[in-house]
Amino acid sequence: MNTLKSIGAVLAGVGAIVALSIGTDFTLESVGIFTTPGQRFFTPWMLVLALVYRCLYAVTGGYVTATLAPNRPLRHAVILGIIGIIVSMLGVIVAWDLSPHWYPIMLVITALPCTWLGGNLKYE
């Protein structure tokens, strides 16, 4: 039963990150602050803003995962971060020509530290 709870905790963290990121992206696109999907994304302040809120959401996801984990909460947050690294590496491949190279690379670099931080915040 703990295995299912562990999977659920990690999936809840993934869900939180994805829902918050997509929701924020959609809102910023809808009000005209960000460009629409499919267009190139080269404005530096937009990329920095997106990186900042994605990092905050990764911290939130790590916190959610650690909170729901049946045991070893930090390990669960690290697993979430590893999943984030893998997904972000796929993003590097997909977004290579859609944005400056530093942006998707930074998503890879920040995935694990941010989820780890969220996991640690739960217990401080």
C-alpha positions in Angstrom: 0.0 0.0 0.0 2.9 2.4 0.7 4.0 1.9 -2.9 0.7 3.3 -4.2 0.9 6.2 -1.7 4.5 6.9 -2.9 3.4 6.9 -6.5 0.4 9.1 -5.6 2.6 11.6 -3.8 5.0 11.9 -6.7 2.2 12.2 -9.2 0.5 14.9 -7.0 3.8 16.9 -7.2 3.9 16.5 -10.9 0.3 17.5 -11.2 0.8 20.6 -9.1 3.8 21.7 -11.2 2.1 21.0 -14.5 -1.2 22.6 -13.5 0.4 25.7 -12.1 2.8 26.1 -15.0 0.1 25.6 -17.7 -2.3 27.8 -15.8 0.2 30.7 -15.5 1.3 30.3 -19.1 -2.3 30.4 -20.4 -3.1 33.4 -18.2 0.0 35.4 -19.4 -0.7 34.5 -23.0 -4.4 35.4 -22.7 -3.7 38.9 -21.4 -1.1 39.5 -24.0 2.0 39.5 -21.8 3.5 36.3 -23.3 3.5 35.3 -27.0 1.1 32.5 -28.0 2.3 28.9 -28.2 4.1 28.1 -31.4 5.7 31.5 -31.8 9.4 31.9 -31.0 10.0 32.9 -27.4 13.1 35.1 -27.4 12.3 38.1 -25.1 14.7 37.8 -22.2 12.4 39.3 -19.5 9.7 36.8 -20.5 12.1 33.9 -20.2 13.4 35.0 -16.9 9.8 35.5 -15.6 8.9 32.0 -16.8 12.0 30.5 -15.3 11.3 32.2 -11.9 7.7 31.0 -11.7 8.5 27.5 -12.9 11.2 27.3 -10.2 8.7 28.4 -7.6 6.2 25.8 -8.9 8.9 23.1 -8.7 9.5 24.1 -5.0 5.7 23.8 -4.5 5.6 20.4 -6.2 8.4 19.2 -4.0 6.6 20.4 -0.9 3.3 18.7 -2.0 5.2 15.4 -2.7 7.0 15.5 0.7 3.7 16.2 2.5 1.9 13.3 0.9 4.8 10.8 1.0 4.1 7.9 3.4 7.8 7.8 4.4 11.2 9.3 3.4 9.6 12.5 2.1 12.9 14.0 0.9 13.5 10.9 -1.2 10.1 11.3 -2.9 10.9 15.0 -3.6 14.3 13.9 -5.2 12.4 11.4 -7.3 10.2 14.2 -8.5 13.3 16.3 -9.3 14.7 13.4 -11.4 11.5 13.2 -13.3 11.7 17.0 -13.8 15.3 16.6 -15.2 14.1 13.9 -17.7 11.1 15.9 -18.8 13.2 19.1 -19.0 15.8 17.3 -21.1 13.1 16.4 -23.6 12.1 20.1 -23.5 15.7 21.0 -24.5 15.3 18.9 -27.6 11.9 20.2 -28.5 12.6 23.9 -27.7 16.1 24.1 -29.1 15.0 26.3 -32.0 12.1 28.0 -30.2 13.9 29.9 -27.6 17.5 30.8 -26.6 19.4 27.7 -25.6 20.0 28.9 -22.0 16.3 28.7 -21.1 15.6 25.0 -21.5 19.0 24.2 -20.1 18.2 26.2 -17.0 15.0 24.2 -16.5 17.1 21.0 -16.5 19.6 22.5 -14.0 17.0 23.9 -11.6 14.6 20.9 -11.6 16.3 18.9 -8.8 17.4 21.7 -6.5 13.9 23.2 -6.6 12.1 20.0 -5.7 14.7 19.2 -3.1 14.1 22.6 -1.5 10.4 22.1 -1.5 10.9 18.7 0.2 13.1 20.4 2.8 10.7 23.2 3.4 8.1 20.8 4.6 10.3 19.9 7.6 11.8 23.2 8.6 
